[in-house]
Amino acid sequence: MSETAVAASRTADQSSTPIGAGLQAAGGAVPVALLASLPGLVFAAGFDHLAYGLGLLAGVVLAGLVIAPQVVRTGGTSITQALDRTFGRATANVAALVIVLVVLPLLAVEFSFIAIFADGFGVSSIAAVAIALMIAAATAAFVGERAFAWLQAAAFAFLALVLFVPLAGLALKAHGVAVPHIGYGETLSAVAALEEKLLENGLVDFDTFGAHVTPFLRLSQLGFFALVVALALGTAVLLPLVSSLTASRSAAAARLAGAWAALFLMLILVAVPALAALAKQEIYGAMTAGTPLASLPSWLEAPLHAGLARIHGTSVYLLEAVAEAQRAAHGNVASLADALSFDEGAYTQWTALGADTQAAVFAAAQALVADPQATAWDVYVKTLLPAAAAGAGNEAATLTQAALAIEPAGLLLALPGVFGAPRWLAVAMAIAGLSAALVMAAALVRSLFAWGGAGEPGRVGGSLRALALGLIPAALAAAIATLHVDDLVSVVVASLSLGAAGLFPVLAAGLAWKRATAAGAIAAIAVGAGVTLYYDVGIQAFPVSFYNTWAPLSNAGEFAIENFRATDLDAQDAEDPAVKAQAVASLETLARGTPGRPGLANWFGIDSASGAIFGVPLGFLALVLVSVLTRKRSGNQP
């Protein structure tokens, strides 16, 4: 790997101040899609989802205290360069493979985040992703190191704008003062009172509802710990962050820059709980007031158009997707699943609906196709929602907690409307969020260019072949983003978890322990990443087989196990193909779980995305055992 092929965003000006370096590092510390989703995560699960913020902050601290100084001491400026200098080219290449497996989904998530914002504002998501890919690639290839570092600093400022503007607006609306923390206790009391009203009136879905301040409802204590560990160790080895911290090529400066980066990130994180509570106060207030579905609040329009909010399982995005399928001559309900299979978001929503609701969506789509003057929003509110509400037993046809499901990124789209922001301010916030996501995408593309050996970013010094090698996975990530992947948070956590298991043991211990060998380093990377990848892919892709193989390690209760066995027998005994397919699908759902209910396929109740809790210790163990059994390291001594 080239000496100058730096992973991302290190500054050429070694005299940069620690504050400036910390601000630049903060801009590359966390994937924008995750940081922007934090208010929505805390909105959805209150206390439990504070684990995301704790993990991210701990990761920045670890990067500054442990990882960046270790990399600097080797004389390298990137993770692969440090491993190359210490253990040799083979180890660096194995690590580079893990890096690509981490960067690819993270880049797809950033492009998906851009597509979501585009959908929310009526712009074609495919066009938005294509433009984002071109801008990110051009920025990665032609912008110099120093200029790119300041782009990262600007990206952090953009994110602060996106989060603090609605925070101030909601605080002003609720308490008459734009400083939210002054009335935070009062907000929590108001949320608790609204939750009580929702419960008394039977307006909640107990699969998704939980008291805002009650701990360990969505996550067990062990699951909370595993999530924090996966995010912390994965963030600590995130390439844009480490490369920014190693810019000065001084261990002391890297630690100081890491401290400033942690401080800047903490300033955003301490605002997230207040923002989530204020948003919940406004939204639950609309629910307890009996807001009719026929008069939906305008703030729901953007997330419903983007497919990141659903009312009784339906959205404007799904309605438009079904209408488009009908225009393509898919004229019956039965054929729609195949027609929607190339759009993961629409397909997931469609298959989750009952037969009656599917028929209602199909009929509403027919009405939309038949009337060229009709808008999707009008047809959705006037035609589809009444039928969906009736099918769900919502006789009053009002907005309830049971009716509304909103994804974490969807809350960000809704916030400008929730506090009554003017259109120009909502557009400015969207542009700021898109700009931050573009900078992060460019930083990840630079990592791919470095993997391809394209020379120093900002100069066209690498071969066209090397640049193409970096662009291929970037284009693949963009293609994945067009499938409308809506569970962005799980993808980010799983990717960081894979990076943690594959890279943290060898960087934290391998670079420091002089007895570590190249074989031990390769074993640590392979074992850690392999176990984590197996855990995540096994649960998501083969949940039934995974559970059957590891049933003794599952935390499933007796009732869940009996239900699984009964469904398994139904699947085996069914003679009708349709009945058998339905039983198999139910079996997979029981094993994999849903957002509201954990599945049976797990080890000790740990979520599939947090598999680093198993991979990291096994990586450390492999490093020690193989190093002890092999000769001294084959690379250059630092």
C-alpha positions in Angstrom: 0.0 0.0 0.0 1.3 3.4 -0.9 2.9 5.5 1.7 0.8 8.5 0.7 -2.5 6.5 0.3 -4.1 8.0 3.4 -7.5 6.6 4.4 -9.2 10.0 4.7 -9.1 13.6 5.8 -5.8 14.2 7.4 -4.5 17.7 7.3 -1.3 18.6 5.6 -0.7 21.5 7.9 1.0 20.0 10.9 0.8 23.3 12.7 -2.9 23.2 12.9 -4.2 24.0 16.4 -5.5 21.2 18.6 -9.0 22.9 18.6 -9.0 23.0 14.8 -7.8 19.4 14.6 -10.4 18.3 17.1 -13.2 20.1 15.2 -12.0 18.5 11.9 -11.9 15.1 13.6 -15.4 15.6 15.0 -16.6 16.0 11.5 -15.4 12.6 10.5 -16.0 10.9 13.8 -19.5 9.5 13.3 -21.6 8.5 10.2 -24.0 11.4 9.6 -26.9 9.0 9.2 -26.5 7.7 12.7 -25.8 11.1 14.4 -28.8 12.7 12.7 -31.0 9.7 13.8 -30.1 10.0 17.5 -33.1 12.2 18.4 -35.4 9.7 16.7 -33.8 6.8 18.5 -34.2 8.4 21.9 -37.8 9.4 20.8 -38.5 5.8 20.1 -37.1 4.1 23.2 -36.2 6.8 25.7 -33.5 5.8 28.2 -32.4 2.6 26.4 -31.3 4.3 23.2 -29.0 6.7 25.1 -26.6 3.8 24.6 -26.0 5.0 21.0 -24.7 8.4 22.2 -22.6 6.8 25.0 -21.0 4.4 22.5 -20.1 7.1 20.0 -18.6 9.4 22.6 -16.6 6.6 24.2 -15.3 5.6 20.7 -14.0 9.1 20.0 -12.2 9.1 23.4 -10.7 5.6 22.7 -9.6 6.8 19.2 -7.7 9.7 20.8 -6.3 7.9 23.8 -5.4 4.5 22.3 -5.7 4.0 18.5 -4.4 7.3 17.0 -1.2 7.4 19.3 -0.5 3.8 18.5 -0.7 4.5 14.7 1.4 7.6 15.0 4.2 5.7 16.9 4.6 3.3 13.9 5.4 6.3 11.7 2.3 5.7 9.7 -0.6 8.0 9.0 -3.4 5.5 8.4 -4.4 2.1 9.9 -3.2 0.0 6.9 0.1 1.9 6.8 0.7 1.3 10.5 0.0 -2.5 10.1 2.2 -2.6 7.0 5.1 -1.1 8.8 4.6 -3.3 11.8 3.6 -6.7 10.5 4.1 -6.5 6.8 2.1 -6.2 3.6 0.0 -9.4 4.1 -1.5 -8.2 7.4 -2.2 -4.8 5.9 -4.0 -6.4 3.0 -6.2 -8.5 5.3 -7.0 -5.4 7.3 -7.8 -3.6 4.1 -10.4 -6.2 3.1 -12.1 -5.7 6.5 -12.0 -2.0 5.9 -13.7 -2.3 2.6 -16.4 -4.5 4.2 -17.0 -1.8 6.8 -16.8 1.2 4.4 -19.1 -0.2 1.7 -22.3 -0.4 3.9 -21.4 2.8 5.7 -21.2 4.6 2.3 -24.5 3.0 1.2 -26.1 4.4 4.4 -24.8 7.9 3.7 -26.2 7.7 0.2 -29.5 6.3 1.5 -29.7 9.2 4.0 -29.3 11.6 1.0 -32.0 9.7 -0.9 -34.3 9.9 2.1 -34.0 13.7 2.3 -34.5 13.9 -1.5 -37.7 11.8 -1.3 -39.0 14.0 1.6 -38.7 17.1 -0.6 -40.1 15.5 -3.8 -36.8 14.9 -5.6 -36.1 11.6 -7.3 -34.0 9.4 -5.0 -32.1 7.8 -7.9 -31.1 11.1 -9.3 -30.1 12.4 -5.8 -27.9 9.3 -5.2 -26.3 9.6 -8.7 -25.4 13.3 -8.1 -24.2 12.5 -4.6 -21.9 9.8 -6.0 -20.4 12.1 -8.5 -19.9 14.9 -6.0 -18.4 12.6 -3.4 -16.0 11.0 -5.9 -14.9 14.3 -7.3 -14.3 15.7 -3.8 -12.4 12.7 -2.7 -10.2 12.7 -5.8 -9.5 16.4 -6.3 -9.8 18.3 -3.0 -6.5 18.6 -1.2 -5.9 17.4 2.4 -6.0 20.7 4.1 -9.2 21.9 2.3 -10.9 18.6 2.9 -10.1 18.8 6.6 -11.9 22.1 6.8 -14.8 20.6 4.9 -15.1 18.1 7.7 -15.1 20.9 10.2 -17.9 22.6 8.2 -19.8 19.3 8.1 -19.8 19.2 11.9 -21.2 22.8 12.0 -23.9 21.8 9.5 -24.9 18.9 11.8 -25.1 21.2 14.8 -27.3 23.5 12.8 -29.7 20.6 11.8 -30.1 19.6 15.5 -29.9 22.8 17.4 -32.4 24.9 15.2 -35.3 22.5 15.9 -34.2 22.2 19.5 -34.4 25.9 20.0 -37.7 26.1 18.1 -39.4 23.4 20.1 -38.1 24.9 23.4 -39.4 28.3 22.4 -42.8 26.9 21.6 -43.0 24.8 24.8 -41.5 27.1 27.4 -41.1 30.5 25.7 -37.3 30.4 25.9 -34.9 29.0 23.3 -32.6 27.3 25.9 -34.1 23.8 26.2 -32.3 22.5 29.2 -33.9 25.1 31.5 -37.3 23.4 31.1 -36.1 19.8 30.6 -37.5 18.5 33.8 -40.9 20.2 33.1 -40.8 18.6 29.6 -40.2 15.1 31.1 -43.2 15.6 33.5 -45.4 16.7 30.6 -44.3 13.6 28.5 -45.1 11.3 31.5 -48.6 12.9 31.8 -49.3 12.4 28.1 -48.1 8.8 28.2 -50.6 8.2 31.0 -53.4 9.7 28.9 -52.5 7.5 25.9 -52.5 4.4 28.2 -55.8 5.3 29.8 -57.5 5.8 26.4 -56.1 2.6 24.9 -54.2 4.5 22.2 -50.9 2.6 22.4 -49.3 -0.5 20.8 -47.5 -2.3 23.6 -45.0 -3.8 21.2 -43.6 -0.4 20.4 -44.7 1.7 23.4 -42.5 2.3 26.5 -42.3 4.9 29.2 -39.8 7.5 28.1 -37.6 7.4 31.3 -38.0 3.7 32.2 -34.7 1.9 31.6 -34.2 -1.5 30.0 -37.5 -1.9 28.2 -36.2 -2.3 24.7 -32.7 -3.4 25.6 -31.6 -5.7 28.5 -28.7 -4.6 30.6 -26.4 -7.0 28.7 -27.8 -5.8 25.4 -27.3 -2.1 26.4 -23.7 -3.0 27.3 -23.1 -4.9 24.1 -24.4 -2.0 22.0 -22.2 0.6 23.8 -19.1 -1.7 23.3 -19.8 -2.3 19.6 -20.3 1.4 18.9 -17.3 2.5 21.0 -14.8 0.1 19.6 -16.1 0.5 16.0 -16.0 4.3 16.2 -12.5 4.1 17.6 -11.2 2.5 14.5 -13.3 4.5 12.0 -10.9 5.5 9.2 -11.9 9.2 8.8 -11.6 9.8 12.5 -8.3 8.0 13.0 -6.7 9.7 9.9 -7.8 13.1 11.2 -6.3 12.5 14.6 -3.0 11.3 13.1 -2.6 14.3 10.9 0.0 16.0 13.2 2.1 12.8 13.4 2.5 13.3 17.1 1.1 11.0 19.8 0.6 13.9 22.2 -1.1 16.0 19.6 -3.4 13.1 18.6 -4.5 12.7 22.2 -5.2 16.4 22.6 -7.1 16.6 19.3 -9.1 13.5 20.4 -10.0 15.3 23.6 -11.3 18.3 21.7 -13.2 16.1 19.2 -14.9 14.3 22.2 -15.8 17.7 23.7 -17.4 18.9 20.4 -19.3 15.7 20.0 -20.5 15.8 23.6 -22.0 19.3 23.0 -24.3 17.7 20.4 -25.0 14.6 22.4 -26.2 16.4 25.5 -28.8 18.2 23.4 -30.3 15.0 21.9 -32.3 13.9 25.0 -33.9 17.4 25.3 -34.7 17.4 21.6 -36.3 13.9 21.7 -38.4 14.8 24.8 -39.7 18.1 23.3 -40.6 16.3 20.0 -42.4 13.6 22.0 -44.3 16.3 23.9 -45.6 17.9 20.7 -46.4 14.6 18.9 -48.1 12.9 21.9 -50.0 16.1 22.5 -51.4 15.8 18.9 -52.4 12.2 19.7 -54.1 12.9 23.0 -56.0 15.8 21.3 -57.7 13.3 19.0 -56.2 14.6 15.7 -58.3 13.2 12.9 -56.5 11.2 10.2 -58.4 13.3 7.6 -56.6 16.4 9.0 -53.1 15.0 9.4 -50.5 17.5 10.7 -48.4 18.8 7.9 -45.2 17.7 9.6 -46.0 14.1 8.7 -46.0 14.7 5.0 -42.3 14.6 4.5 -41.6 11.4 6.4 -44.6 9.7 4.9 -43.4 10.6 1.4 -40.0 9.3 2.2 -41.4 6.0 3.6 -39.9 6.7 7.0 -43.3 7.0 8.7 -46.3 4.7 8.5 -49.9 5.1 9.6 -51.5 1.7 10.2 -48.7 0.2 8.2 -49.2 2.4 5.1 -47.3 5.4 3.7 -47.4 7.8 0.8 -44.2 6.2 -0.4 -45.9 2.7 -0.6 -48.9 4.2 -2.3 -46.8 5.8 -5.0 -44.7 2.5 -5.4 -47.9 0.5 -5.9 -49.3 3.0 -8.4 -46.0 2.9 -10.3 -46.3 -0.9 -10.4 -49.8 -0.7 -11.7 -48.7 1.7 -14.5 -46.1 -1.1 -15.4 -49.1 -3.5 -16.0 -49.0 -5.3 -12.7 -52.8 -5.4 -12.5 -53.5 -7.6 -9.5 -52.6 -7.7 -5.8 -50.9 -11.1 -6.1 -48.3 -9.9 -8.6 -47.3 -6.8 -6.6 -44.9 -8.5 -4.2 -42.6 -9.4 -7.1 -43.0 -6.0 -8.7 -41.9 -4.3 -5.5 -39.1 -6.7 -4.7 -36.5 -4.3 -6.2 -37.5 -1.6 -3.6 -36.6 -3.0 -0.2 -38.6 -0.3 1.7 -41.8 -0.7 -0.3 -41.5 -4.5 -0.4 -41.1 -4.7 3.4 -44.1 -2.4 4.0 -46.2 -4.3 1.5 -45.5 -7.8 2.8 -46.1 -6.6 6.4 -49.7 -5.6 5.6 -52.8 -7.8 6.0 -54.8 -8.9 3.0 -57.5 -6.3 3.6 -55.1 -3.4 3.9 -53.2 -4.6 0.8 -56.5 -4.5 -1.0 -57.1 -0.9 0.3 -53.6 0.2 -0.9 -54.2 -1.4 -4.3 -57.6 0.4 -4.7 -56.2 3.7 -3.6 -53.3 3.3 -6.1 -55.9 2.6 -8.9 -57.7 5.8 -8.0 -54.3 7.7 -8.2 -53.5 6.2 -11.6 -57.0 6.9 -12.9 -57.0 10.6 -12.0 -53.9 12.4 -13.4 -54.9 15.5 -11.5 -55.0 13.8 -8.1 -52.0 14.1 -5.8 -50.6 11.1 -3.8 -51.1 13.0 -0.6 -54.8 13.7 -1.2 -55.5 10.1 -2.2 -53.6 8.8 0.8 -55.5 11.0 3.3 -58.9 10.9 1.8 -59.1 7.3 0.3 -56.4 5.1 1.8 -56.3 6.1 5.5 -60.0 5.7 6.2 -59.9 2.2 4.9 -56.6 1.4 6.7 -58.0 2.8 10.0 -61.2 0.8 9.6 -59.2 -2.4 9.0 -57.1 -1.7 12.1 -60.2 -1.2 14.3 -59.5 2.6 14.7 -63.2 3.5 14.5 -62.5 7.1 15.5 -60.0 7.5 12.7 -57.7 9.6 14.8 -53.9 9.7 15.1 -52.7 7.4 17.9 -49.4 6.0 19.1 -50.6 2.6 17.9 -51.3 3.9 14.5 -48.1 5.9 13.9 -44.7 4.4 13.4 -41.9 6.7 12.6 -38.3 5.7 11.8 -35.4 7.6 13.6 -34.4 9.4 10.4 -38.0 10.2 9.7 -38.3 12.2 12.9 -35.5 14.5 11.6 -37.6 15.2 8.5 -40.7 15.9 10.6 -39.0 18.3 13.1 -39.1 21.5 11.1 -42.9 21.1 10.7 -43.3 20.1 14.4 -42.1 23.4 15.6 -43.6 25.4 12.8 -40.4 26.4 10.9 -41.0 28.4 7.7 -40.4 26.6 4.4 -37.1 28.4 3.8 -35.7 27.3 7.1 -36.7 23.7 6.5 -35.0 23.8 3.2 -31.9 25.3 4.7 -31.8 22.6 7.3 -32.2 19.9 4.6 -29.3 21.4 2.6 -27.1 21.5 5.8 -27.9 17.8 6.5 -27.3 16.8 2.9 -24.0 18.7 2.9 -22.8 17.0 6.0 -23.7 13.6 4.6 -21.9 14.4 1.3 -18.7 15.3 3.2 -18.9 12.0 5.1 -19.5 10.1 1.9 -16.5 11.8 0.3 -14.3 10.8 3.3 -15.4 7.2 2.9 -14.8 7.3 -0.8 -11.2 8.6 0.0 -10.8 5.5 2.1 -11.7 3.3 -0.9 -9.3 5.3 -3.1 -6.6 4.6 -0.6 -7.5 0.9 -0.6 -7.2 1.0 -4.4 -3.7 2.6 -4.2 -4.7 5.7 -6.0 -2.1 8.0 -4.5 -2.6 11.0 -2.3 -6.2 12.3 -2.3 -6.5 15.6 -3.8 -4.0 14.8 -6.6 -4.5 12.7 -9.7 -1.3 10.9 -9.0 -2.7 7.4 -8.9 -3.3 5.3 -12.0 -6.7 5.3 -13.6 -6.9 1.6 -12.8 -6.4 2.3 -9.1 -9.0 5.1 -9.1 -11.5 2.7 -10.9 -10.8 0.1 -8.2 -11.9 2.5 -5.6 -14.9 3.7 -7.6 -16.3 0.2 -8.1 -17.3 -0.4 -4.5 -18.5 3.3 -4.2 -20.8 2.7 -7.2 -22.0 -0.5 -5.6 -22.8 1.4 -2.4 -24.8 3.9 -4.5 -26.7 1.1 -6.2 -27.6 -0.4 -2.8 -28.8 3.0 -1.6 -31.4 3.1 -4.5 -33.1 0.1 -3.0 -34.4 2.4 -0.3 -32.9 0.6 2.8 -34.8 2.1 5.7 -33.1 0.5 8.7 -30.1 2.7 8.5 -29.2 2.6 12.2 -28.8 -1.2 12.3 -26.6 -1.2 9.2 -24.3 1.5 10.8 -24.1 -0.4 14.0 -23.4 -3.7 12.3 -20.7 -2.1 10.1 -19.0 -0.5 13.1 -19.3 -3.7 15.0 -17.5 -5.6 12.2 -14.7 -2.9 12.2 -14.4 -3.2 16.0 -14.0 -7.0 15.9 -11.6 -7.0 13.0 -9.4 -4.1 13.8 -9.5 -3.1 17.4 -7.6 -6.0 18.9 -4.7 -5.7 16.5 -4.5 -1.9 16.7 -5.0 -1.6 20.5 -2.8 -4.6 21.5 -1.0 -5.8 18.5 0.8 -2.5 17.8 1.8 -2.1 21.4 2.8 -5.7 22.3 6.3 -6.4 20.8 5.8 -10.1 21.0 2.8 -9.9 18.6 3.6 -11.6 15.3 2.2 -11.1 11.8 0.5 -14.5 12.0 -1.1 -13.5 15.3 -2.3 -10.2 13.8 -3.8 -11.9 10.8 -5.5 -14.4 13.1 -6.9 -11.7 15.3 -8.4 -9.9 12.3 -9.8 -13.0 10.7 -11.2 -14.6 13.9 -12.7 -11.3 15.2 -14.3 -10.3 11.9 -15.3 -13.8 11.0 -17.2 -14.5 14.2 -19.0 -11.1 14.1 -19.9 -11.4 10.5 -21.2 -15.0 11.1 -23.3 -13.8 14.0 -24.9 -10.9 12.1 -25.4 -12.6 8.8 -26.6 -15.9 10.4 -29.3 -14.2 12.4 -30.5 -11.9 9.6 -30.2 -14.3 6.6 -30.7 -17.8 8.2 -32.5 -17.2 11.5 -34.2 -20.6 11.7 -31.0 -22.5 11.0 -29.0 -20.3 13.4 -31.5 -20.9 16.2 -31.6 -24.6 15.6 -27.8 -24.8 15.8 -27.4 -22.6 18.9 -30.6 -23.1 20.8 -28.9 -23.7 24.1 -27.3 -20.2 23.9 -30.6 -18.4 23.1 -32.3 -16.4 25.8 -35.8 -17.4 24.5 -38.5 -18.0 27.0 -40.6 -21.2 27.3 -43.6 -19.7 25.6 -41.6 -18.4 22.6 -39.9 -21.8 22.3 -43.3 -23.6 22.3 -44.7 -21.2 19.7 -41.6 -21.8 17.5 -42.0 -25.6 17.7 -45.7 -25.4 16.9 -45.1 -23.2 13.9 -42.3 -25.5 12.8 -44.6 -28.5 12.9 -47.2 -26.5 10.9 -44.6 -25.7 8.3 -43.6 -29.4 8.0 -47.1 -30.8 7.9 -48.7 -28.2 5.6 -49.7 -29.6 2.2 -51.0 -26.4 0.6 -48.0 -24.5 -0.8 -49.5 -21.1 0.2 -50.1 -22.3 3.8 -46.7 -23.8 4.0 -45.1 -20.6 2.7 -47.0 -18.5 5.3 -45.9 -20.9 8.1 -42.2 -20.7 7.0 -42.4 -16.9 6.9 -43.9 -16.9 10.4 -41.1 -19.2 11.6 -38.4 -16.9 10.2 -40.1 -13.9 11.9 -40.2 -15.7 15.2 -36.5 -16.6 14.9 -35.3 -13.2 13.5 -37.6 -11.0 15.6 -39.2 -7.7 14.8 -38.4 -4.1 16.0 -40.8 -4.5 18.9 -40.0 -8.1 19.8 -36.6 -9.9 19.9 -36.3 -13.1 18.1 -35.1 -16.5 19.3 -32.0 -16.6 17.2 -29.3 -15.0 19.4 -26.6 -15.7 21.9 -27.6 -14.6 25.4 -30.0 -12.0 24.0 -27.5 -9.9 22.1 -28.8 -8.1 19.0 -27.3 -9.3 15.7 -25.7 -5.9 15.0 -23.8 -5.9 18.3 -21.8 -9.1 17.5 -18.5 -7.3 18.3 -19.1 -8.3 22.0 -18.1 -11.8 20.9 -15.7 -11.0 18.1 -13.4 -8.6 20.0 -12.5 -10.9 22.9 -12.0 -13.8 20.5 -9.8 -11.5 18.4 -7.6 -10.7 21.4 -7.4 -14.4 22.3 -6.3 -15.3 18.7 -3.7 -12.6 18.7 -2.1 -13.9 22.0 -2.3 -17.6 21.2 -1.1 -17.5 17.7 1.7 -14.9 18.5 2.9 -17.2 21.4 3.0 -20.2 19.0 4.8 -18.4 16.2 8.1 -16.6 15.8 8.7 -12.9 16.1 6.8 -10.5 13.8 7.9 -10.6 10.2 7.3 -6.9 9.5 9.5 -4.0 10.4 9.9 -3.1 14.0 8.5 0.3 14.7 
